[in-house]
Amino acid sequence: MKKLFTLGVAAALTTLAACNNSPREQAADNIEANAEAAADNLEDAADDAGTTATEQSLENQADATRNAGDLQADDMRTNDPDTNLSNGI
């Protein structure tokens, strides 16, 4: 149920955020929201893990997923998607 709620909140926030954003900013926001939802799912799985090592591994994966989402969103905001060159070049 928590996963469904998290996905619903992410979708709602993405919809609200899309109102005044450029398509590139909307895409970056979607990347962040998807990474956050995936990380939340990993943390939920960590809560149900049978061992401490498994729990820690899942927590680390959640952190890495959030970090990767942030990096991809930042890249989307700052780089030209057609050429992979920084804006202004």
Backbone as numpy.savetxt, mean C-alpha at the origin, in Angstrom:
# Nx Ny Nz CAx CAy CAz Cx Cy Cz
-13.50 -10.58 9.17 -14.32 -9.40 9.17 -13.45 -8.15 9.17
-12.36 -8.20 9.93 -11.45 -7.05 9.99 -10.84 -6.77 8.62
-10.53 -7.83 7.88 -9.95 -7.67 6.55 -10.94 -6.97 5.62
-12.19 -7.37 5.70 -13.21 -6.78 4.85 -13.39 -5.31 5.21
-13.39 -5.01 6.50 -13.52 -3.63 6.95 -12.33 -2.80 6.46
-11.12 -3.34 6.58 -9.92 -2.63 6.13 -9.98 -2.34 4.65
-10.38 -3.32 3.87 -10.49 -3.12 2.42 -11.56 -2.08 2.10
-12.65 -2.10 2.84 -13.71 -1.12 2.63 -13.25 0.29 2.94
-12.51 0.43 4.04 -11.98 1.73 4.42 -10.98 2.22 3.38
-10.11 1.32 2.92 -9.13 1.70 1.90 -9.83 2.15 0.62
-10.86 1.44 0.23 -11.60 1.82 -0.98 -12.29 3.17 -0.80
-12.88 3.38 0.37 -13.56 4.65 0.63 -12.58 5.81 0.64
-11.44 5.62 1.29 -10.44 6.68 1.33 -9.89 6.98 -0.06
-9.69 5.94 -0.83 -9.20 6.12 -2.19 -10.21 6.91 -3.02
-11.48 6.59 -2.85 -12.53 7.29 -3.58 -12.58 8.75 -3.18
-12.52 9.02 -1.89 -12.54 10.41 -1.42 -11.29 11.16 -1.88
-10.16 10.52 -1.81 -8.91 11.17 -2.19 -8.87 11.46 -3.69
-9.59 10.68 -4.46 -9.55 10.84 -5.91 -10.29 12.08 -6.40
-11.07 12.70 -5.56 -11.89 13.82 -5.99 -11.09 14.98 -6.58
-9.99 15.34 -5.97 -9.23 16.51 -6.41 -7.81 16.17 -6.85
-7.55 14.93 -7.17 -6.21 14.52 -7.51 -6.06 14.27 -9.01
-4.83 14.40 -9.46 -4.52 14.05 -10.84 -4.54 12.53 -10.98
-4.62 12.02 -12.19 -4.59 10.56 -12.37 -3.33 9.92 -11.78
-2.22 10.62 -11.89 -0.97 10.07 -11.34 -1.06 9.99 -9.82
-1.59 11.03 -9.19 -1.73 11.04 -7.73 -2.73 9.97 -7.29
-3.80 9.81 -8.06 -4.78 8.77 -7.75 -4.13 7.39 -7.80
-3.33 7.16 -8.82 -2.64 5.87 -8.94 -1.69 5.65 -7.77
-0.97 6.68 -7.37 -0.05 6.57 -6.24 -0.83 6.27 -4.95
-1.97 6.93 -4.77 -2.80 6.67 -3.60 -3.32 5.24 -3.60
-3.69 4.74 -4.77 -4.16 3.35 -4.87 -3.05 2.37 -4.52
-1.85 2.65 -4.97 -0.70 1.79 -4.64 -0.53 1.73 -3.14
-0.57 2.89 -2.49 -0.41 2.93 -1.03 -1.54 2.19 -0.32
-2.76 2.39 -0.77 -3.90 1.74 -0.13 -3.83 0.22 -0.28
-3.44 -0.24 -1.46 -3.32 -1.69 -1.68 -2.21 -2.29 -0.83
-1.09 -1.59 -0.74 0.03 -2.08 0.08 -0.38 -2.12 1.54
-1.10 -1.11 1.98 -1.56 -1.07 3.37 -2.51 -2.22 3.67
-3.44 -2.49 2.76 -4.38 -3.60 2.95 -3.65 -4.94 2.99
-2.69 -5.12 2.10 -1.91 -6.36 2.08 -1.11 -6.52 3.37
-0.52 -5.42 3.84 0.26 -5.46 5.08 -0.65 -5.77 6.27
-1.84 -5.20 6.28 -2.79 -5.50 7.36 -3.16 -6.98 7.37
-3.33 -7.56 6.18 -3.63 -8.99 6.11 -2.47 -9.82 6.64
-1.25 -9.42 6.35 -0.08 -10.13 6.87 -0.03 -10.01 8.40
-0.36 -8.85 8.93 -0.36 -8.68 10.38 -1.45 -9.52 11.04
-2.60 -9.64 10.38 -3.66 -10.51 10.90 -3.18 -11.96 10.94
-2.49 -12.37 9.89 -1.95 -13.73 9.86 -0.90 -13.91 10.94
-0.12 -12.87 11.21 0.91 -12.95 12.26 0.26 -13.14 13.63
-0.89 -12.50 13.83 -1.59 -12.66 15.10 -2.04 -14.10 15.33
-2.28 -14.82 14.24 -2.74 -16.20 14.33 -1.60 -17.21 14.18
-0.37 -16.73 14.08 0.78 -17.62 13.84 0.99 -18.55 15.03
1.47 -19.73 14.71 1.69 -20.74 15.74 2.98 -20.57 16.51
3.95 -19.93 15.90 5.24 -19.77 16.58 5.68 -18.31 16.54
6.57 -17.98 17.43 7.09 -16.62 17.49 7.87 -16.29 16.22
8.61 -17.27 15.71 9.40 -17.03 14.49 8.49 -16.74 13.29
7.41 -17.48 13.18 6.47 -17.25 12.09 5.82 -15.89 12.24
5.44 -15.55 13.47 4.84 -14.24 13.71 5.78 -13.12 13.31
7.04 -13.23 13.73 8.02 -12.20 13.41 8.26 -12.11 11.90
8.31 -13.24 11.25 8.50 -13.25 9.80 7.35 -12.54 9.09
6.13 -12.81 9.51 4.97 -12.16 8.90 4.95 -10.66 9.20
5.34 -10.27 10.40 5.42 -8.85 10.75 6.47 -8.15 9.87
7.60 -8.83 9.65 8.64 -8.26 8.78 8.14 -8.12 7.34
7.38 -9.11 6.88 6.81 -9.03 5.54 5.82 -7.88 5.43
5.05 -7.66 6.49 4.10 -6.54 6.49 4.84 -5.21 6.40
5.91 -5.07 7.17 6.71 -3.84 7.12 7.31 -3.64 5.73
7.82 -4.72 5.15 8.42 -4.63 3.81 7.37 -4.28 2.76
6.18 -4.82 2.91 5.10 -4.52 1.97 4.72 -3.05 2.03
4.59 -2.52 3.24 4.28 -1.09 3.38 5.39 -0.22 2.79
6.62 -0.59 3.07 7.76 0.17 2.56 7.79 0.13 1.03
7.57 -1.03 0.45 7.57 -1.16 -1.01 6.43 -0.33 -1.62
5.27 -0.35 -0.99 4.15 0.45 -1.48 4.45 1.94 -1.43
5.07 2.37 -0.33 5.45 3.78 -0.22 6.47 4.18 -1.29
7.44 3.32 -1.52 8.45 3.61 -2.53 7.84 3.65 -3.93
6.96 2.71 -4.23 6.32 2.69 -5.55 5.42 3.91 -5.74
4.72 4.31 -4.68 3.86 5.49 -4.78 4.70 6.74 -4.96
5.80 6.85 -4.23 6.69 8.01 -4.40 7.25 8.05 -5.81
7.61 6.89 -6.34 8.12 6.81 -7.70 7.05 7.25 -8.70
5.82 6.84 -8.46 4.72 7.23 -9.35 4.53 8.74 -9.33
4.69 9.35 -8.16 4.48 10.79 -8.04 5.62 11.60 -8.65
6.82 11.06 -8.68 7.98 11.86 -9.07 8.58 11.51 -10.42
8.22 10.39 -11.00 8.81 9.97 -12.27 7.79 9.93 -13.38
8.24 10.21 -14.58 7.40 10.16 -15.77 7.11 8.69 -16.09
5.85 8.27 -16.06 5.55 6.85 -16.27 5.84 6.36 -17.69
5.89 7.28 -18.67 6.12 6.85 -20.03 7.60 6.60 -20.33
8.47 7.32 -19.65 9.89 7.22 -19.98 10.75 6.77 -18.82
10.17 6.69 -17.61 10.91 6.36 -16.40 12.00 7.39 -16.10
11.84 8.58 -16.63 12.76 9.66 -16.33 12.11 10.59 -15.33
12.92 11.24 -14.52 12.37 12.17 -13.55 11.67 13.30 -14.26
10.69 13.87 -13.61 9.98 15.02 -14.19 10.95 16.15 -14.47
10.70 16.86 -15.55 11.53 17.99 -15.90 12.71 17.66 -16.77
12.89 16.38 -17.08 14.02 16.00 -17.95 13.52 15.82 -19.36
